[in-house]
Amino acid sequence: MSDLVVRAEGLRKRFGKTQALDGVDLAMRRGTVLGVLGPNGAGKTTAVRVLATLLKPDAGTAEVAGIDVLKEPGRVRRRIGLTGQYASVDEDLTGTQNLVLIGRLLDLTTRDARKRAAELLEWFDLTEAAGRMAKTYSGGMRRRLDLAASLVGHPEVIFLDEPTTGLDPAKREDMWGVVRTQVTQGASVLLTTQYLEEADALADEIVVINQGRVIAHDTPDGLKRRVGGLTLRVRPADPAKVPDVLKVLDLVAAPGTKASADEAAGTRGGAVSVPVAADTALDIAVPELRRAGVELIDLGLHLPSLDEVFHALTTDPRNDAPKESELV
């Protein structure tokens, strides 16, 4: 059995003059979460729709769970779950009826479909609303029902296209728990999201798409190290010790860099930071700070945030799409 549960090569899709996908390659390992990031219009949803057999590419190949999405789309659909950007439940059916209908379409017996519906409604905190028509649900409740619908058939591969849009922070974290549980139960999840902290919290690997092309694919930490290395940040208890901290951190600075104090360094709580080559910088800095008589209220090594990574990658002119004449 291949370690890859999703594999796509050279996907291209054009809508009129817009090149939505321009040779996209994707690979997702079995039992993992692959985060797909990109600006609005980057091609994330188009890629998901191709993989979910809802859209045929103009060129390229794709397999999901070892099945060719173009040659055997019916088999693929029986192995996947999909939640799109907008809730797609039947608003004239109750919560239970929506989930039972999905279960029956997946060839579950009526009894098993009802049992699965009850499990999911409880999981998504919708039991009290189970007998109400979906059109009476709030936007967040409909979103949760839509997510539940994608899990009725215990799918092997789950496509979540911005699944937490419209959910409040507490429900978003609940959804994170659902994703983690699905993975521990053996599923593989491809997740597109606009919330970078969501990708950082859930994804084993991240793909960044910009203007129809993959511009990066790595682990979250790998992407952060690619954009910028480690930074050692020290906050002395006594602001008068900032000059001493600067001297110590210059000892561990990465080649060609120097320690710097932030704008608040002249006030209580000011911090000093320096780029370092490795986490062994702590082994040198801590004893030196102690010898200098510096008491600390904060000390830590930091990688760039995923927000910084995303901004750096998507605003780099080298990652711009080719001109229209080069696409034809």
Buried (B, 14 or more C-beta within 10 A) or exposed (E): EEEBBBBBBBBBBBEEEBBBBBBBBBBBBBBBBBBBBBBEEBBBBBBBBBBBBBBEBEEBBBBBBBBEBBEBBEBBBBBBBBBBBEBBBBEEBBBBBBBBBBBBEBEBEEEBBBBBBBBBBEBBEBBEBBEBBBEEBEEBBBBBBBBBBBBBBEBBBBBBBBBBBBBEEEBBEBBBEBBBEBBEEEBBBBBBBBBBEBBBBBBBBBBBBBBBBBBBBBEBEEBBBBBBBBBBBBBBEBBEBBEBBBEBBBEBBBEEBEBBBBEEBEEEEBBBBBBBEEEEBBEBBBEBBEEBEBEBEEBEEEBBBBEBBBBBBBEEEEBEBEEEEEBE
